[in-house]
Amino acid sequence: MTYIGQSVQRVDAVAKVRGEALYPGDINLPGQAYMKILFANRPHALIRAIDVSAAEAMPGVLLVLTARDVPVNEYGLIMPDQPVLCGPGSSKLYADRVRFIGDQVAVVVAETEQIAQEALRAIRVDYEDLPIIGDVRDAIHSDVLIHPDRGSNVFCHFRIRKGDCEAAFAKADVIVEDEYVTPVQEHAFLQPEAGLGYIDEEGRVTVIVGGQWTHEDQEQIAHALHLPLEKVRVIYPAIGGAFGGREDMSVQIVLALAAWRLQQIGKPRPVKIIWSREESIIGHHKRHLYRIRTRWGATREGKVIAAEAEVVADGGAYAYTSTKVLGNATLMCTGPYQIPNVKVDSYAVYTNNIPGGAFRGFGGPQGAFAAESQMNRLAEKLGMDPVELRMRNVLREGDLLSVGTPLPKGVSIAQVVETCALRSGWEQDGDQWRRPAKACGNDGLLHGRGFACAFKNVGFSFGAPEQCMATIELRGQDEIEEAILYHAGADVGQGSHTVFAQMAAEALGIALEKVHLVTSDTATTENSGSVSASRMTFMAGNAIRGAAQAALAKWENEERPAIGTYQYRPPRTTPYDPETGKSEPNFAYGYVAESAEIELDTETGQIFLKRVVCVDDVGRAINPQQVQGQVEGAVVQAAGYALLENFIQENGQTRTRTLSTYLIPTILDVPERVESVVLEYPDPIGPWGARGMGEMPFLPLVPAITAALHDATGVWFTEFPLTPERVLRGLGKLDA
């Protein structure tokens, strides 16, 4: 039996439905103590002194930790620019200051959570407030430096120079220019940050936590504690969502630090923490706010000949993954189009806001909003159907990207756009396209339809080291009775472990029931890389196939058990050239197009999302049901980004700290119809042809909705979320 292309039941389905699956917050160990963290709640300040004596003296308090207790007081996924704990006493330069409200200042470990909370209130911190920079535009030119050792608040700058933009604009028949602003977005995963730290039976500092890359967590913990890697162990149990929000540290290092210090003072105890939702909202990074000023030019025949953009990302207080997110936005802000003349300057900038970091699509949604809005506006100016304009400009096999190199083979954006348009009611006559007639009725609502498309990298980009490892152990005598797959890849709710099992069974030619998984434990599994960048199915599948071949070869040689390990390395990528931007940015892509149909109540400003058609080329759907679930989930999450989720930061303070003030979609906000259309044009190097797809459906929905809103009202919106207030202001029904 083949297992590729089958909607087999998820390996964790029964346990989750029955409530038996254990998430980090569900796990308890004998004798555990409880941790609470003192957050700065100040956007920018020097810490002159911390007095913990009253907290330490409280009955039931086991340990109070400050910056002086961290051996190497720094961490960071891209660069180690963040203190583990802020305050005096550590060797890290400028660690004696806080830079956003979620900076961690002290840790209390106590017999109960209540005692730990009371002890936090007993800690006295002497702050000297510093000037606050809450606007990225101010930060670029400010003399106030968030990181004085860097010399500038701009911590990353990319540039692309292809062709001659000014000469091309002089020849353009139409030019559209505007500034687009994309908002901050909170991940709002179901399970807030939680975990346990303890010393395991082999003396390793062990952390049970939710994350996206066990081995990266291990490396950052080991670095901060100044321990060898083999003395640190990270285990992921069930994880309640991630979306990029668990790529950076939250509770991992302080849990390890507390367990380690308790052992050193002769009081070894497991330590547990569960963040409240408010702690989670201020304590982990967000989707970046972007400001994109862009100008595009086209000929009257509908050929886009020039595009330039200035892209500015609010990185917040620390770098996190801003450089990687900016790299994607730099590439994607000119869309999946063959444009001969391109000029882009992009910047990531420090402010005193909550750090920006990875979030589903990381840079792609921001870039797509600008690019697709520009395409739709060019189409309007040219009097051309927006689908027709796209079909005249989309990248095809061999076409050069803005960075001067072709896409990897397997380019299918034209087929994706065409399929989406036809499924959405567009009519085609040769190379001419005509949109469906606008709906009308007696309901008093305005109706509109919009279209957008995008492309999305699969895997790490721009020269970042990329690999994935898998080990398969075959047991039995005359026939394979059991296959154990050891793989570190996390399942953050998307179903990756189910796909691992399917691919292992397929590669080994055995029944799925014979595959057993050992996952996400640095003590037993090799480095798989992160569950991010739409990479895990692609990377794990290739690693699993290689491990299966190695194990089967040993089985044929009558080794019992037969163990095969394989490290998959994809084709290399290269960084942006610092002057021209030329690069080979990615080894694979996925392609997506979406249409959105809306209704608008002009009295209230309320938008109702009626129908979304989402077409994705996934290469090969390993598990079609899971693919459909990913599409529907991404559409709902993107609808929240477009219409509801208004994250407010003012002068470094977050005004939307709870889910009663920061609104995410509920069942009443889900589109009435989401039509998932899965195309399967195999990727030449993907396992069984598969591409990654978890992020793609998110990317083009916002510009599809703003195009639909323009179709209904004649007004272009360059900023969102499209809350009723913003819509009414845009329609001139409220004062500016």
C-alpha positions in Angstrom: 0.0 0.0 0.0 1.2 3.5 -0.7 1.0 6.1 2.1 1.9 9.1 0.1 -1.1 11.1 -0.9 -3.3 9.4 1.7 -5.2 11.2 4.5 -4.2 8.9 7.2 -5.3 9.7 10.8 -2.9 11.8 12.7 -0.6 9.9 15.1 -1.6 12.3 17.9 -5.3 12.6 17.2 -6.7 10.2 19.7 -4.6 11.4 22.6 -5.5 15.0 21.9 -9.2 14.3 21.5 -9.2 12.4 24.8 -7.2 15.0 26.6 -4.4 12.6 27.2 -1.7 14.4 25.3 0.6 16.2 27.7 1.7 19.8 26.9 4.4 21.4 28.9 2.0 23.0 31.3 0.4 19.6 32.0 3.5 17.9 33.1 4.4 17.7 36.8 7.3 16.1 38.6 7.7 15.1 42.2 8.8 17.8 44.5 8.7 20.5 41.9 9.1 24.2 42.8 7.5 27.1 40.9 9.0 30.1 39.1 7.8 33.6 38.4 9.6 36.2 36.3 9.9 39.9 37.1 9.3 41.8 33.8 10.7 45.3 33.4 7.3 46.9 32.4 9.5 49.9 31.4 10.3 50.5 27.7 13.8 52.0 28.3 15.7 52.4 31.5 19.0 51.9 33.3 18.9 49.6 36.3 20.9 51.3 39.0 20.4 48.6 41.6 18.2 45.6 42.4 17.5 44.7 46.0 16.2 41.1 46.4 16.8 40.8 50.1 13.2 41.0 51.2 12.2 38.4 48.6 15.0 36.0 49.6 13.9 36.3 53.3 10.3 35.3 52.6 9.3 31.8 53.9 9.0 29.4 51.0 11.4 31.2 48.7 14.1 28.9 47.4 16.1 31.1 45.1 16.2 34.6 43.6 18.3 35.1 40.4 19.5 38.3 38.8 21.9 39.1 36.0 24.9 38.4 38.2 23.8 34.7 38.3 24.0 34.1 34.6 27.5 32.9 33.5 27.2 34.2 30.0 24.4 36.8 30.1 23.4 36.9 26.5 21.4 35.1 23.8 19.9 35.6 20.4 19.0 33.4 17.4 20.8 35.6 14.9 23.1 37.7 17.1 23.5 37.6 20.9 22.3 41.1 21.6 19.8 40.3 24.4 20.7 39.7 28.1 19.1 36.7 29.7 18.4 38.9 32.8 18.8 42.6 32.7 20.6 44.4 35.5 24.0 45.1 37.0 26.5 42.4 37.8 27.2 40.6 34.5 30.1 41.0 32.1 27.9 41.8 29.1 28.2 45.3 28.0 25.1 47.4 28.5 23.2 44.5 30.1 22.3 46.9 33.0 19.4 48.4 31.0 16.0 47.3 29.8 14.9 48.0 26.3 11.3 46.9 26.2 8.5 46.1 28.7 9.1 42.4 28.4 12.7 42.3 29.3 13.3 39.9 32.2 14.9 41.4 35.3 14.7 38.7 38.0 13.6 35.2 38.6 12.0 33.8 41.8 11.7 30.1 42.6 9.5 29.2 45.5 7.4 26.4 47.0 4.3 27.7 45.4 3.3 30.0 42.6 1.6 32.3 45.0 4.7 32.7 47.2 6.8 33.3 44.1 4.3 36.0 42.9 4.4 37.7 46.4 8.2 37.6 46.3 8.3 39.4 43.0 6.4 42.3 44.6 9.1 42.4 47.3 11.9 43.0 44.9 13.0 46.6 44.6 14.5 47.9 41.4 16.0 51.3 41.1 15.4 52.5 37.5 16.6 55.6 35.7 14.3 56.1 32.8 15.8 56.7 29.4 14.3 58.4 26.3 11.8 56.1 24.6 11.7 55.5 20.8 8.4 54.0 19.8 8.3 54.9 16.1 10.6 53.3 13.6 10.9 56.5 11.6 12.2 58.4 14.6 14.6 55.6 15.5 16.5 55.7 12.1 17.8 59.3 12.7 17.7 59.5 16.5 20.8 60.2 18.6 19.3 57.9 21.3 20.8 54.5 20.7 18.8 51.4 21.8 22.1 49.5 21.8 24.9 52.1 22.4 27.6 49.6 21.4 26.3 49.4 17.8 26.6 53.0 16.8 23.2 53.1 15.0 19.6 51.9 15.5 19.7 50.4 12.0 21.1 46.9 12.5 20.5 45.4 9.0 20.5 46.9 5.5 19.9 45.0 2.2 20.0 46.5 -1.3 19.0 45.2 -4.7 20.1 46.9 -7.9 18.9 45.4 -11.2 18.9 47.3 -14.4 18.2 51.1 -14.5 15.1 52.1 -12.7 15.2 55.8 -13.5 15.5 55.2 -17.2 12.7 52.7 -17.1 10.4 55.0 -15.2 11.0 57.6 -17.9 9.6 55.2 -20.4 6.7 54.0 -18.3 3.2 54.9 -19.5 1.7 54.5 -16.0 3.3 54.8 -12.6 1.7 54.1 -9.2 3.4 55.1 -5.9 2.3 54.9 -2.3 3.4 53.9 1.2 2.0 50.7 2.7 2.0 50.0 6.5 1.5 46.5 7.9 0.7 46.1 11.6 2.1 44.1 14.5 0.4 40.7 15.0 0.4 38.5 18.1 0.8 34.8 17.5 -1.9 34.0 20.0 -1.1 30.3 20.1 -3.3 28.2 22.2 -0.7 27.2 24.8 1.1 30.1 26.5 4.8 29.6 27.3 5.4 26.9 29.9 7.9 24.3 30.9 9.9 22.4 33.5 13.6 22.5 34.3 15.4 19.7 36.2 18.6 17.7 36.3 18.1 14.3 34.6 19.5 10.9 35.7 22.7 11.5 33.7 23.3 14.9 35.3 22.1 16.9 32.3 20.4 20.2 32.7 17.1 19.3 31.2 14.2 21.5 29.9 10.8 20.3 28.9 9.3 23.1 26.8 7.4 24.0 23.6 9.6 25.2 20.8 10.5 24.9 17.1 14.1 23.7 17.2 15.3 21.5 20.0 19.0 21.7 19.1 19.0 25.5 18.8 17.3 25.8 22.2 20.0 23.4 23.5 22.8 25.6 22.0 21.5 28.8 23.5 21.0 27.3 26.9 24.5 25.8 26.9 26.0 29.1 25.8 24.2 31.1 28.5 25.1 28.6 31.2 28.7 28.1 29.8 28.1 24.4 29.7 29.1 21.8 27.1 26.3 20.9 24.7 26.2 17.3 26.0 25.4 18.6 29.5 22.1 20.2 28.3 19.0 18.3 27.1 15.8 19.8 25.6 12.6 17.8 25.2 9.5 18.8 23.4 6.2 17.2 24.4 2.9 18.1 22.7 3.1 21.8 21.6 0.0 24.0 21.4 0.9 26.0 18.4 3.9 28.1 17.4 3.6 30.0 14.0 7.2 31.2 14.5 6.4 32.6 17.9 8.5 29.8 19.6 11.6 30.3 17.5 13.2 32.6 20.1 13.8 32.1 23.8 11.1 32.8 26.4 11.4 30.5 29.4 14.0 28.0 28.2 17.2 29.6 29.6 15.8 30.7 32.9 14.3 27.3 33.6 17.6 25.7 32.9 19.4 28.4 35.0 17.1 27.9 38.0 17.4 24.1 38.0 21.2 24.3 37.6 21.6 26.8 40.5 19.3 24.8 42.8 21.6 21.8 42.3 24.6 23.9 43.0 23.3 25.2 46.3 22.3 21.6 47.4 18.6 22.0 46.8 17.9 20.1 43.6 14.3 20.4 42.6 12.4 20.5 39.3 11.2 24.0 38.5 7.9 24.7 36.7 6.6 27.9 35.1 3.4 28.7 33.2 3.0 32.2 31.8 -0.3 33.9 31.9 -1.7 35.2 28.6 -0.7 38.7 29.5 2.9 37.6 30.2 2.9 35.7 26.9 1.7 38.8 25.0 4.4 41.1 26.3 7.1 38.4 26.7 7.6 36.9 23.2 8.2 38.6 19.8 5.5 39.7 17.3 5.1 40.0 13.6 7.0 43.0 12.4 5.4 46.3 11.6 6.6 47.3 8.2 6.6 50.6 6.3 7.1 50.1 2.5 7.3 53.1 0.2 7.2 51.8 -3.3 6.9 53.0 -6.9 6.1 50.8 -9.9 5.9 51.6 -13.6 4.4 49.8 -16.6 3.8 50.1 -20.3 0.3 50.5 -21.7 0.6 47.0 -23.0 0.7 45.8 -19.4 4.4 45.0 -18.9 5.8 46.0 -15.6 9.2 47.5 -16.4 10.3 49.1 -13.1 9.8 48.7 -9.4 11.6 50.4 -6.5 10.9 50.2 -2.8 12.2 51.4 0.6 11.3 48.8 3.1 11.6 49.6 6.8 11.0 47.0 9.6 10.4 47.8 13.2 12.8 45.3 14.8 11.9 46.3 18.3 14.4 46.0 21.1 16.4 43.1 19.9 17.3 41.5 16.6 15.6 38.1 17.1 15.1 36.9 13.4 14.6 40.3 11.9 17.5 39.9 9.5 15.9 36.8 8.0 12.4 38.3 7.9 13.9 41.4 6.2 15.7 39.2 3.7 12.4 37.6 2.7 10.5 40.9 2.5 13.3 42.4 0.4 12.8 39.6 -2.1 9.0 39.5 -2.0 8.2 43.2 -2.1 8.4 43.0 -5.9 6.2 39.9 -6.1 6.5 36.8 -8.3 7.0 38.9 -11.4 9.7 39.3 -14.1 10.6 42.9 -13.7 13.7 44.0 -15.6 14.6 47.0 -13.4 14.4 46.8 -9.6 15.8 49.0 -6.9 15.2 48.0 -3.2 16.7 49.3 0.0 15.5 47.6 3.1 16.3 48.3 6.8 15.7 46.6 10.1 15.7 49.1 12.9 15.8 48.9 16.7 13.1 50.6 18.8 11.7 50.3 22.3 8.8 48.2 21.1 8.4 44.4 21.7 10.8 42.7 19.4 9.7 41.6 15.9 10.4 38.1 14.8 9.3 35.2 12.8 5.6 34.7 12.2 4.0 32.6 9.5 5.3 33.8 6.2 8.0 35.9 7.9 8.3 38.9 5.6 6.3 37.4 2.9 2.9 38.9 3.9 4.3 42.3 4.3 6.1 42.2 1.0 3.0 40.7 -0.7 0.7 43.4 0.6 2.8 46.1 -1.1 3.5 44.1 -4.3 0.0 42.9 -4.9 -1.6 46.2 -4.0 0.7 47.8 -6.6 -0.3 45.2 -9.3 -4.0 45.8 -8.6 -3.5 49.6 -8.8 -1.5 49.3 -12.0 -4.3 47.2 -13.5 -6.9 49.9 -12.6 -4.8 52.6 -14.2 -4.3 50.6 -17.3 -7.9 49.6 -17.6 -6.8 46.0 -17.5 -8.1 43.0 -15.6 -5.9 42.3 -12.6 -5.6 38.6 -13.5 -4.6 39.5 -17.1 -1.9 41.9 -15.9 -0.5 39.2 -13.6 -0.5 36.6 -16.4 1.5 39.0 -18.6 4.2 39.4 -15.8 4.5 36.3 -13.6 7.8 34.5 -13.5 8.1 31.5 -15.7 10.8 28.8 -16.0 14.2 30.5 -16.5 13.0 34.1 -15.8 15.3 36.1 -13.5 14.3 37.2 -10.0 15.0 40.7 -8.8 18.3 39.4 -7.5 19.4 38.5 -11.0 19.2 34.7 -10.8 16.4 32.3 -12.0 14.0 30.5 -9.7 14.8 26.8 -9.2 13.1 24.5 -11.7 9.4 23.7 -11.1 8.0 27.3 -11.5 4.2 27.0 -11.4 2.9 30.5 -10.5 1.2 31.0 -13.9 -0.8 27.7 -13.5 -1.7 28.7 -9.9 -3.0 32.1 -11.0 -4.9 30.7 -13.9 -6.5 28.0 -11.8 -7.5 30.4 -9.0 -9.0 32.9 -11.5 -11.1 30.2 -13.2 -12.3 28.7 -10.0 -13.3 32.2 -8.8 -15.5 32.9 -11.8 -13.1 34.8 -14.2 -13.6 34.1 -17.8 -10.7 33.6 -20.2 -10.6 34.2 -24.0 -7.1 33.6 -25.2 -4.8 36.0 -23.3 -7.8 38.2 -22.4 -9.4 37.9 -18.9 -12.7 39.2 -17.6 -13.7 39.3 -14.0 -17.2 38.0 -12.9 -20.0 40.5 -12.7 -20.3 42.2 -9.3 -22.9 40.7 -7.0 -25.8 42.9 -6.2 -28.9 42.7 -4.1 -31.4 44.4 -1.9 -29.5 43.8 1.3 -28.0 47.3 1.5 -24.5 46.0 1.5 -21.7 46.7 -1.0 -20.1 43.7 -2.6 -16.6 43.3 -3.9 -14.1 40.8 -5.2 -10.3 40.9 -5.2 -7.4 38.9 -6.4 -3.7 38.4 -5.3 -0.9 35.9 -5.5 2.5 35.2 -4.0 5.5 32.9 -3.8 7.1 31.6 -0.7 10.6 30.2 0.0 11.0 26.6 1.3 13.9 26.3 3.7 16.5 28.6 5.1 17.6 31.4 2.8 20.5 33.5 1.7 23.3 31.2 2.7 22.1 30.1 6.1 23.4 26.6 6.8 20.8 24.1 6.0 20.6 20.4 6.8 18.3 17.7 8.3 19.1 14.4 9.9 17.1 11.2 10.5 17.9 7.8 11.9 15.9 4.6 11.3 16.3 1.4 13.2 14.9 -1.8 11.8 14.1 -4.6 14.2 13.0 -8.2 13.5 14.6 -11.3 12.2 13.3 -12.7 8.9 11.0 -9.7 8.2 10.9 -6.1 9.5 8.7 -6.2 12.6 9.3 -2.7 13.8 10.9 0.5 12.4 11.9 3.2 14.8 12.3 6.6 13.3 14.4 9.0 15.4 13.8 12.6 14.3 14.1 15.9 16.1 11.5 17.8 14.0 8.8 19.4 16.2 5.1 18.9 15.7 3.6 22.3 16.6 0.1 21.3 15.6 0.6 21.1 11.9 0.9 17.3 11.8 4.5 16.9 10.9 4.9 13.7 13.0 2.1 12.0 11.0 3.8 12.9 7.8 7.1 11.6 9.1 5.5 8.2 9.8 3.9 8.2 6.3 7.1 8.9 4.6 9.1 6.3 6.6 6.5 3.6 5.8 6.6 4.5 2.2 10.4 4.6 2.0 10.7 1.3 3.8 7.8 -0.4 2.0 6.2 -1.5 5.3 2.8 -1.1 7.0 2.3 2.3 8.7 1.5 0.5 12.0 5.1 -0.8 12.1 6.6 2.7 12.3 7.3 4.0 15.8 8.4 7.6 16.4 11.0 8.9 18.8 11.0 12.7 18.4 12.1 16.0 19.6 14.6 15.1 22.3 18.3 16.2 22.0 19.4 13.1 23.9 18.1 10.7 21.3 17.6 12.6 18.0 20.0 14.4 15.8 19.6 18.0 14.6 16.7 18.4 12.2 16.8 22.2 11.9 13.8 24.4 12.8 10.1 23.7 12.1 9.8 27.0 10.2 10.3 28.4 6.7 7.8 25.8 5.3 10.8 23.4 5.3 10.1 20.5 7.6 8.2 18.1 5.2 10.7 18.9 2.4 13.8 18.5 4.6 12.6 15.6 6.7 11.3 13.7 3.8 14.6 13.7 2.0 16.4 12.8 5.3 14.0 10.0 6.0 14.3 8.5 2.5 18.1 8.6 2.9 18.0 6.9 6.3 15.6 4.3 5.0 17.9 3.4 2.2 20.8 3.1 4.5 18.9 1.0 7.0 17.5 -1.3 4.3 21.0 -1.8 2.9 22.2 -3.0 6.3 19.1 -5.2 6.6 19.9 -6.9 3.4 23.4 -7.5 4.8 21.6 -9.2 7.7 22.6 -6.7 10.4 20.1 -6.9 13.3 19.1 -4.3 14.3 19.8 -2.4 11.1 20.4 1.2 11.8 20.7 3.9 9.1 21.5 7.6 9.6 21.3 10.2 6.9 22.0 13.9 6.7 20.2 15.7 3.9 21.8 18.9 2.5 19.9 20.7 -0.2 21.5 22.8 -2.9 23.3 25.8 -1.5 21.9 29.3 -1.3 23.9 32.5 -1.2 23.6 35.8 0.6 22.7 39.1 -1.0 25.7 40.8 -2.6 26.1 44.0 -0.5 26.1 46.2 -3.5 23.8 44.6 -6.1 21.8 42.2 -4.1 22.6 39.4 -6.5 22.1 36.0 -4.9 20.7 32.5 -5.2 18.2 33.1 -2.3 16.4 29.7 -2.0 16.5 26.2 -3.3 12.8 25.7 -3.6 9.5 27.6 -3.5 5.8 27.2 -3.3 3.2 29.2 -5.2 -0.2 30.5 -4.2 -3.1 32.6 -5.5 -6.3 33.7 -3.7 -9.5 35.5 -4.4 -11.7 37.1 -1.8 -15.3 38.1 -1.9 -16.6 40.5 0.7 -19.7 42.4 1.8 -19.4 45.8 3.4 -21.9 47.5 5.6 -21.3 51.2 4.9 -23.2 52.2 8.0 -21.0 50.3 10.5 -17.8 49.8 8.5 -18.1 46.1 9.1 -16.5 43.8 6.5 -18.0 40.3 6.0 -15.6 37.8 4.4 -18.0 35.6 2.3 -15.8 33.4 0.1 -12.1 32.7 -0.2 -10.7 30.6 -3.0 -7.1 29.5 -2.2 -5.0 27.6 -4.8 -1.7 26.2 -3.7 0.9 24.2 -5.6 2.2 21.9 -2.9 4.2 19.7 -5.2 2.7 16.5 -3.7 0.2 16.5 -0.9 1.7 13.8 1.4 -1.5 14.0 3.6 -4.2 15.9 1.7 -6.5 16.4 4.7 -3.6 18.0 6.6 -2.9 20.2 3.6 -6.5 21.4 3.6 -6.4 22.0 7.3 -3.3 24.1 6.9 -5.0 26.2 4.1 -8.1 26.8 6.2 -6.1 27.6 9.3 -3.9 30.1 7.4 -6.9 31.8 5.8 -8.6 32.3 9.1 -5.3 33.6 10.7 -4.7 35.9 7.8 -8.3 37.1 8.0 -7.6 38.1 11.6 -4.5 40.0 10.5 -6.5 41.8 7.8 -9.7 42.7 9.7 -9.5 42.3 13.5 -6.1 42.2 15.1 -5.2 45.7 16.1 -2.1 45.4 18.3 -1.5 48.9 19.8 1.9 50.1 21.1 2.2 53.7 22.3 5.5 55.1 23.5 6.8 51.6 24.1 3.8 50.5 26.1 1.4 47.8 24.9 -2.2 48.8 25.2 -3.6 45.4 24.0 -2.3 43.0 26.7 -5.2 40.6 26.8 -7.5 38.8 24.4 -10.3 41.0 25.4 -8.5 44.1 24.0 -6.6 42.3 21.2 -9.3 40.5 19.2 -8.5 37.3 17.3 -11.0 35.5 15.0 -13.7 33.4 16.6 -16.2 31.1 14.9 -18.3 34.0 13.9 -15.3 35.6 12.1 -14.5 32.6 9.9 -15.1 33.1 6.2 -18.4 31.6 5.1 -16.6 29.5 2.5 -13.0 28.6 2.1 -12.3 26.6 -1.0 -9.0 24.8 -0.9 -7.6 23.9 -4.4 -4.5 21.8 -4.2 -2.3 21.6 -7.2 0.6 19.1 -7.5 3.3 20.1 -9.8 6.2 18.1 -8.4 9.3 19.9 -7.1 12.3 18.3 -8.8 14.2 17.8 -5.6 11.3 17.5 -3.1 10.6 14.2 -1.5 8.0 12.5 -3.7 7.8 15.9 -5.3 6.6 17.7 -2.2 7.1 21.4 -1.6 6.5 23.1 1.8 3.1 24.8 2.1 2.2 25.7 5.7 2.8 29.5 5.2 1.7 30.0 1.6 -2.0 30.5 2.1 -1.4 33.4 4.5 0.6 35.6 2.1 -1.9 37.0 -0.4 -5.1 37.3 1.5 -4.8 40.8 2.9 -4.2 42.4 -0.6 -7.0 40.2 -2.0 -9.3 41.7 0.7 -8.2 45.3 0.1 -8.7 44.8 -3.6 -12.2 43.5 -2.9 -12.8 46.5 -0.7 -11.7 48.8 -3.5 -14.0 46.9 -5.9 -16.9 47.6 -3.5 -16.1 51.3 -2.7 -13.5 52.7 -5.2 -11.2 53.5 -2.3 -7.7 52.0 -1.8 -6.6 51.2 1.7 -2.8 51.2 2.3 -2.9 50.2 6.0 -4.7 47.6 8.0 -6.3 45.9 10.0 -9.5 47.0 8.3 -11.4 47.7 11.5 -14.8 49.4 11.2 -13.3 52.6 12.4 -10.5 52.6 9.8 -12.9 51.7 7.0 -15.3 54.5 7.9 -12.5 57.0 8.1 -11.3 55.8 4.7 -14.7 56.3 3.3 -14.8 59.8 4.7 -17.6 59.0 7.2 -15.5 59.9 10.3 -13.2 62.7 10.9 -9.5 61.9 10.1 
